[in-house]
Amino acid sequence: MKKIVTYTATAFALTLAATAVSAQSEIDADGDGLLSYNELLAAYPAMTEENFTAIDTNSDGAVDADELKVATDAGMLPTEG
């Protein structure tokens, strides 16, 4: 039973990671592998500069795949409403 739970948790984590990468490639308008504030704003109209700064944890002015995954997992991407 413990192995089934471990396998299920691992599969779920891999699915989340793949979803974040897929979402990034769909949002990445210029194809540079990074998401700018404007690219995220186009995908998430409720995005603020404050949200972007919180997601951009290394403060390089762009969101990479790892930062997007962390933000997605933590529910940091803004939603309308």
C-alpha positions, 0 to 999 in steps of 0.5 A, a space after each residue: 500500500 505504501 508503494 502505491 501511495 508513493 508511486 501515485 504521489 510521484 506521478 502527481 508531482 511529475 504531472 504538475 511539473 509537466 503542466 507548468 512547463 507546458 503552460 510556460 511554453 504556451 505563454 512564452 511569446 518570444 520563445 526565450 524560455 523565460 516569462 516576462 511580466 507582459 507575457 504573464 500579464 497576457 495569460 493572467 490579466 489580474 497579474 500585478 507587478 507585485 505578483 510578478 516580483 513575488 514569483 520572480 524569486 531570483 529577481 532577474 526580471 523573468 520567470 523561469 520554469 522552476 519559478 513558474 512551477 513553485 508559483 503554480 504549486 503555491 497558488 501564486 498565479 492570480 485569478 480573475 474574480 
